[in-house]
Amino acid sequence: PRYRPDWASLDARPLPAWYDRAKVGVFVHWGVFSVPAWGSEWFWWHWQGQRDAAYERFVRRRFPPGTTYAEFAPLFTAHDFQPRQWAQLFRRAGARYVVLTTKHHEGFTNWGSPVSWNWNSVETGPHRDLVGELGEALRESNLRYGLYHSLMEWFNPLYLADKQSDFKTQNFVLKKTMPELYDLVLKYKPDLIWSDGDWEAPDSYWNSTSFLAWLYNDSPVKDTVVVNDRWGRGCSCCHGGFYNCADKYRPGTLPGHKWEMCSSLDKHSWGYRSNMSLAEVMDEMSMIEELVQTVSLGGNYLLNVGPTKEGVIVPIFQERLLALGRWLDTNGEAIYDSQPWRVQVENTTDTVWYTSKGTEVFAIFLLWPRDSVLHLSSPIPSPGTRVTLLGFAGTLQWQKQPGKGMLITLPYMLPSPLPPQSGWAVKLEGVK
């Protein structure tokens, strides 16, 4: 069926299956904001839009008098950007897809956009097609490629004029936003479009529905492409493909619609900050907790890193991503291709979460029980129930719990002054 350019028709499109199966993605925020590398990727807005005193002071201290934001672009060099190394790292992190910022709200494009004259990565700064290079490397590594794209640009005169007219005119959309979206799709054939920057104007201003109808009907990726829900004021959590709802969204209970939680390793920013401290980086336990809770509730987990202006993913981010990958090497069976179970979280605690695959049920516990006996009250065992611990050879002993549920005897762990880190998963076969 052909999709009509209206939400009733577009929202009825089935989500391509690869996305739900993938579960884990890496988000990359990279742009001219990586040059000041301070505050956040909203640097330009805080400095020039809000005239925040702290940002004005920062620029005064670090840059020559009269410096403009445009002068940061040549310093965005990407000298050390090695797309194959990135792809390898993301693969080892257990990611199945990667989403790169092709253009943030600053308007600078990480490819040679024909409608972003001199404000793009081919004509200034790196003098490279960053979107294209990363895409090639990811596809070699068999990873899906997503493109983040901001519909609006803070200081674009065309956008500001449309805003002034209360979005009755559409010059910015017709001359800038839409040409770029079509160009990205035709040039790079993305698996995912992660739209953003939509909130000031209605979707009718952005021409979102006609773009999506073309994307689903006639584009080169019409059968595989997945989109999010940021296509105009009021669309979030209502329209589009999967739902983001809000940054770092946690629904608390099982939503009726496929969703994604995007989170950032740097707790205070999506872009790189040179003054980030260790305490501001998410630890391994929090990362695994977020992943497990998200997947149990039917979501995908998109974890963000901000590279430096040279294109380096700093060692602490690499370390965290590799830790996630090691955890997934052992426990990925409970995550990838899984479905929410009839119970998502053990009601007596929020440290045991469930996923399922066919008749198999996985109980993922975030804390190792004191006595090495795991109490599960939700599964109903049968005489033929079989219990294994992922990453551990052999079956585990279990018994019916008086009342309901089961008690599982876990392997003996060597005593240690520190509680063992991160989560573990038991696989239950033959339970209801």
Disulfide bonds with the S-S distance in Angstrom:
Cys237-Cys245 1.88
